Amino acid sequence: MKITKNKILSLFLILQIVFVKWIVNYPVFVEKFYANGIYKNISSGLRLLFGWLPFSFGDILYFVLIIWILKNSIRFFRQKQKEWYKLFFAITAKFSIIYFIFHLFWGFNYYRLPLQKSMSLKIPRYNIDDLSLLTEKLLIKTQKIHFQITKNDTLSVLLDMDTETIFNKASQSYETLAKVYPQFKYKRSKVKKSMLSLPLTYMGFSGYLNPFTNEAQVNYKVPKYTLPAIATHEIAHQLGYASESEANFIGFLAATKSNDLYLKYAGFLTALQYCLNEIYRSDGDLYKEFVSRLPIGVKKNLEQNRKFWNKYENPFEPLFKVFYDLFLKSNHQKSGIRSYGKMVGLLMAYELKNKL
């Protein structure tokens, strides 16, 4: 058998997969040498390289990648059967390169220490009473901030600022957070509107981090009041926190530590929604009681968000969610897409130690 470059790269893919399966067992090593070492330099360098562009280079990169996949899929099945062998190694070799870059630039963050360990938080076992107390506190804070903004319980919150200003405020919120937790220091900040916002909407996603360019992409079509929470969430991913629940929690901390009322509102309302969803699964009557106490204006915001996503419902959205669920599970997030909701445990741990 003739040894070619493509065959060597294909073999390298197998070695990479074995290495990734092995490194999962050493989160302390990943935390120290990758997440707080190699990755910080790579991510900062990528933001320096692509951050100045007024458009998302990562979106273009993904578009080209999709075209390449489709082109090669068609080419593979059009080839004569005897050519499949050669084409298989050609495709696998390219995938090997992509797999390597993905892990070097970002992917190893999936295997770092859990956030509760690096923040010295202990996630407790909690019951419905504990959850109710936390939800009560979040409800009161949300009510208070909503009234500070609107001066009227019946009015929804409207953000009278452009998306660039919202993104800048989200970046600045990390400066405040870093004074308390230096691990969240954020250099060369850059959040961008995704050019793929419409496809993202149909897929049911409000944003994403491009691991190859380290650009935080936000779906700008969503209701404006949700943008601050989405932006702070994606910035958490830029900082190397791959877990969705951890990104949710860090984004919440950044938004609520901000001096901007709109960021605070988005942060507390997002956390409240997660707690309400958790209550709904355990006690439907208690859930209804909490919802009935929401200010009319807050309900209007939530209804606005619900109507937006319902408008874009389609038969393919669940398929995209299944694909992303499998992607998360393959990257050491056992709960898959449900890991977003594990933020409640982190909220509970933080409340016990520091108070919200």
Secondary structure, DSSP 8 states (H G I E B T S, - for coil): ----HHHHHHHHHHHHHHHHHHHTT-HHHIIIIIIIIIHHHHHHHHHHHHTTSSS-HHHHHHHHHHHHHHHHHHHHHHS-HHHHHHHHHHHHHHHHHHHHHHHHHTGGGGGS--HHHHTT-------HHHHHHHHHHHHHHHHHHHHHHHSSTTS-----S-HHHHHHHHHHHHHHHHHH-GGG---S--EEE-TTHHHHHHHT-SEEEETTTTEEEE-TTS-GGGHHHHHHHHHHHHTT---HHHHHHHHHHHHHHSS-HHHHHHHHHHHHHHHHHHHHHH-HHHHHHHHHTS-HHHHHHHHHHHHHHHHT--TTHHHHHHHHHHHHHHTT-TTGGGGGGGHHHHHHHHHHHT--
